[in-house]
Amino acid sequence: MRLDEDQLDRYHRNGFLVMPALFGAREIDALRAAFAADSALPGPHRIMEPGGTEVRSLYASHRRRPEFAALVRSPRLLEPARQLVGSELYVYQFKINAKPAFGGDRWAWHQDFPAWQQADNLRAPRLVNAALFLDEVTEFNGPLLFVPGSHRAGSLGRRAGAGPGHLDPDDIAVGKAQLATLVSAHGMTAPHGPAGSVVFFHPELVHGSAVNMSPFPRKLLLVTYNDVTNPPEPRGPARPDYLVGRDTTALTTGGEPFAEALA
């Protein structure tokens, strides 16, 4: 699984790259079942929607479920991620944003890296997000919204007041004036695709999503890979390890471990 020069150029120019249907139906069914089992386990790694009845975010499932542990080593994710960052990688963060049907809440416009830099003292944005669609994503069910090319503006700062745990995008939101200027220059786009599609995107790309008012769920699995030479070095108490990976050992693929795990 190697990206060609055109794909690499599109990623560096736009800040994201869409890979349609990279995983098959059987694989996605297995991941949905693993998510359902893992989301039933209470704990601080599980963030609920306002009202407390449905899961909003689930962290570090790769530490509890073998399906996700194998997935993060899949060459279909890891090899392109290595190319995009240009180094050996480890899992900095793993989460599943589960936007339920009929009201899964919005995610404010934000960048990831400025928050991670402040919360975890990361030195550089030498990371990449791999977003795997666990459901079909359409214009109706709260897709990710990107401002193409906004990563080239660098880090835009963040609002003060975020706590030491889960960082809600409302606490790290890009300002309205900044967003208006970026959208005027670059426009907006919302990648769509069938379940199994993957979007690789830059940690400084401005992104968000709207409320899911449709009858269709939109579960999005996000693996954030970090350069092994760019570990967090918190100035104060470290965030919990379900939020920030501590094992910076370089990941290896060794075949297709995810497919083998389902055999």
N, C-alpha and C positions, 0 to 999 in steps of 0.2 A: 504494500500500500504506500505508494510514493506520489506526492504532488508534483505536477509538472510546472514549468516556468510560468505559464499563463495563470495557473491557480495561485502560485506564490505571489505573483504580481498583483492579482486582484485582491488578495488578502492584505498585502502591505498598502495598497492604494485605498481600499474601502474600509479596512479594519475588520472584515469578516469574510467568510467563505462558506457557501452552502453546498453540502454533499447529499443529494437526495437518496433516500431509501438505502442507506449504507448498511443497515441491519434488517434482517428478514422477519416475517410475521411470527415464526416460532420463537425466535430470540426475544422479540418484544413481548410476546405473551408471557415468557418466563420472567422477564424483568417486571412486568406489571404484577404478576403473582408475588414476586419477592418484595415489591414495594408494599402491597397490601398486607403481607405478613409483618414486615418491619414497622409499618406505620401504626400497627396495633400495640406496639411496645411503648409505654409511657416513659417520659424522662425529659431532661432539659434539651436533648437533641431534637425534640419534636416541638415545632412551633405551630400553634393552632390559628385558624382564621378568627377574625373578630367574632365573638360569640361563643368560641370554644368548642364547636361541634365537628369541624372538619380540619384536616391537616393542611397547613399553608406551606411549611417547609420541613424537610426531614434531612438531618445531617449525618454524615459518616456511615451510611449504609454499607459501604464497602468493607467496614470493619466487623459487620455482623452477619452479612449474607454472602455466601460464596459466589453467587451469580454476579454481584457487583464487584467483588474482589477480582474476579477473572476479567470483567469488562474493562477495568481501568488499565489492564495490561494488553488489551486487544490491539494488534497492529493497525486496525482500522482507525483507532483513536490515537494511540501512542506514537506511531511513526509519523503521521502528518504533524502532530504536536511538536515532535522533536525538530522537524524541518522548520516550522514556523518560529520557534524560539531560538533554534540554532544551538541546542545544548542537550545534555542528559537531563532527565526530568524525574520529579517525584510528585505525589498527590498533595497539593497544598490544602485543597478543600474539596469535599464531595457533598453535594446536596441535591435534593429533588424538590422543585417548586411545584406543588400540586394545586393547580387552579381549578377548583370544582365547578361543575355546571351551575347555572342559575345564581351567579354572584361571587365567584372567586375574585378576591379583591385585586385592585390595581397594584403595580409596582412603580414608584415615582421615577422620573428621569434621573439617572445617576451614572457615575463611573465607578468601577470596582477598585482600581488601584489606589486612588487617594485615601479611601477608607482603610484599606489594608496597610498602607504606608503609615498612617497615624496609629491604627490599633495594634499593629504587629511590627512596626519599624522595618518594613521591607525596604531594601535599598533602591531597587530598580523595577520597572514594570516588565520583567523578564518572565512573563507568565502567558498562558493562553487558556481560554475557556473552551471546552468542548461540550456543546449543548445537544443532547440527544432527545428527539421527540418521542415520548412514550405514547402519545396520541396523535392523530392527524391534527395538524395546525392549519387553520383557515383564517380568513379575515374576521370571523365571527366569534372565536373562542379565546380572545385575549392574547394574540400573538406577541412575541417580542417585537419591539419597535426600535429601530436603529437610526442614528444620524450618521450616514456613511461619511467616512473620512474624518470624523470628529476626533479620532484618536491622535491625529497629527497636530492637534492643538495642545497636546500635553495634558497634564493634570490641572483640573480647574478648581481644585480646592473642595472643601466639604463644610457643611454646617456643623457648628459645635454642638455638643450635647449628647452624642451617641454613647451608649453604655459599653461595658467591656465584653458583652456577650454577642448574641446575634445582632447584626447591623441591619436595621430596617431601612430601605431606601429613602423613606421620609426623613431620616436623620442624616443622610448623605446626599441629599438631592442637589442637582445642578440648579442654579438660580434661573428665574424666568427670563431675565434679560439675556443671560448667557445662552440659554437654550434658543431663544428667538433669533439671536445673531447666528448661531450655528446652523439652525434650520434654514434660515434665509440663504446661507452660503452653500449648504450641502443637501438640503431636502431631507426627507424621511423615507424609510422603507420598512416593510414587515415581511421577513422570510416565511413562506408557507411550504407545506410539504406533507407527505404521508408519514405515518408513524415509522420510525427507523431512520429518518433523515437526521443529519448532524450539521450543526452550524458551529464552526470555529470562529471565535471572536476575541479581539484584543482587549486587555484589561482597562484600557483608557477610552474605549469606544463608549460614547454616550448612548444609553439604552433605557428602556422602561416597558411597561405594558398596561393596557386598560383593563377595566373590570370585565370578567367573562359573564355576559348576560345570556349566552346561548345555552341550549340543553346539552352541550357537548363539553366534556372535561378537557383540560389541557395540562397534562403532566409533563414537566420538562426536567430532565436529568442533566446536572451540570457537574462536570469534572474539571477542576482548575489545576492545571499542571504548572509547576514552578521549576525554574532552573535550580539544579542542586547546589550551585554556588551562590544562590541568592536567598538564604534562609531567613526567616523572621528572627529579629534580635530585639525583643520587647524591652523598653526602658523600665517599665513597671511590671506588675503581675501579668503573666502570660494568659492569654485567653484559653478557655478549655480546649483540650485536644480533639474534641469532636468538631470544633470549628476550624482548627489550625493543625495541619498534619505536622508531627514532630519527626517522623522517620524520613530523612532526606536521602536515603539510599536510592541510587538510580534504578528506575524500573526497567525490567527486561521483558521481552515478549516471548521468545522461544516458541514460535508457532502461533496458533490461534487458540489461546487458552479459553476464551469465552465459548467458542463452538465446542471445544472438547468438554467443557463443564456441563454442557447440555446433552452430550452423547449418551 
